[in-house]
Amino acid sequence: MSKKVFNVSQVAQAWVHSHEEDTPTTTVYRLADFPFPPSRGRKGFQLDPGGTMIARKPGPTDQSVKSDGTWKLSDDLLELSPQGGSTQSLILDLVEPDRLIVQKASTRASQ
C-alpha cells in the first residue's frame, strides 16, 4: 500500500476528538469549532504551522489540561511530541477541511 502525502497547511489547525464518529479502524478529529454533542471531556491538539503545538486532554475535574510541545509531518505520518511526554505517531488516513481521520494502532501493524 502506498503512502498518502499530506501537507502542513492541511493539518495546522485545532483538532478535537470526535469519538462518536470513530470506527473500529479509525479515530476521527473535527475542527475545534465543530458543534459537538455534550461530553465529559475531549482530547485534542492545536498544531501551529511553525511546528509548535498545544495538546489538550480531560483533567481530573473535567477541565482541559494543556501541555505544550512540537509536531512534525512526513507524508502521512504525524508525530506529536508533548513536553515531558512520549511522542505519539499517528498515520493519517484522510484530511478534509473540517475532518482529520487517523488509523488506529491495531490497523497500522497489519499493513
C-alpha positions in Angstrom: 0.0 0.0 0.0 1.5 3.4 -1.0 1.8 6.2 1.5 -0.6 9.2 1.2 1.0 12.6 1.2 -0.4 15.5 3.2 1.0 18.9 3.8 1.3 21.2 6.7 -1.4 23.7 5.6 -3.9 20.8 5.7 -3.2 19.8 9.3 -2.1 23.0 11.0 -5.3 23.7 12.8 -7.0 22.9 16.2 -8.4 19.4 16.2 -10.7 17.8 18.8 -11.5 14.1 19.1 -15.0 13.2 17.8 -15.3 9.8 19.5 -18.9 9.5 18.3 -17.6 9.1 14.7 -14.8 6.6 15.4 -14.8 3.3 13.7 -13.1 0.0 14.7 -10.2 1.0 12.5 -10.1 4.9 12.6 -10.1 7.8 15.1 -11.9 10.9 13.9 -11.0 14.5 14.8 -13.0 17.6 14.0 -12.1 21.3 14.0 -12.4 22.8 17.4 -15.4 25.0 16.5 -17.4 21.9 15.4 -20.8 21.7 17.2 -20.0 18.6 19.3 -22.7 17.0 21.4 -22.2 17.2 25.2 -19.3 15.0 26.5 -17.4 14.6 29.8 -14.2 15.7 28.1 -12.4 15.5 24.8 -8.8 15.3 23.9 -7.3 17.3 21.1 -4.4 19.3 19.8 -3.7 22.7 18.2 -1.0 22.5 15.5 0.7 25.7 14.6 2.4 26.0 11.1 5.8 26.6 12.8 5.9 23.2 14.4 4.7 24.0 17.9 1.5 22.5 19.4 -0.7 22.6 22.4 -2.2 19.2 23.4 -5.4 19.1 25.4 -6.9 16.2 27.4 -9.6 16.0 30.1 -8.3 16.6 33.6 -9.5 15.1 36.9 -12.2 17.8 37.2 -13.3 17.6 33.6 -11.4 20.8 32.9 -8.9 20.6 30.0 -5.3 20.1 30.9 -2.9 21.7 28.4 0.7 20.8 27.5 3.0 22.5 25.0 5.1 20.6 22.6 6.1 20.2 19.0 4.9 18.3 15.9 6.1 17.3 12.5 4.5 15.8 9.4 6.2 13.5 7.0 4.0 12.3 4.2 1.1 10.6 6.1 3.0 10.3 9.5 2.0 13.0 12.1 4.3 13.0 15.2 3.1 14.8 18.3 5.7 15.4 21.0 4.4 17.0 24.1 6.9 18.4 26.6 7.7 15.8 29.3 5.8 13.1 27.4 6.4 10.5 24.8 6.0 11.1 21.1 2.7 9.9 19.6 2.9 8.7 16.0 -0.4 9.0 14.0 -0.9 7.7 10.5 -3.2 10.0 8.6 -5.9 8.3 6.5 -7.8 11.3 5.3 -7.6 15.1 5.8 -10.6 17.2 4.8 -11.2 20.9 5.5 -13.2 20.0 8.7 -12.2 16.4 9.5 -9.0 14.5 10.2 -9.1 10.7 10.2 -6.3 8.7 11.8 -5.7 5.0 11.6 -5.9 3.2 14.9 -2.7 1.4 16.1 -4.1 -2.1 15.6 -4.7 -1.4 11.9 -1.2 0.1 11.3 0.5 -3.0 12.4 -1.3 -5.1 9.8 -0.2 -3.0 6.8 
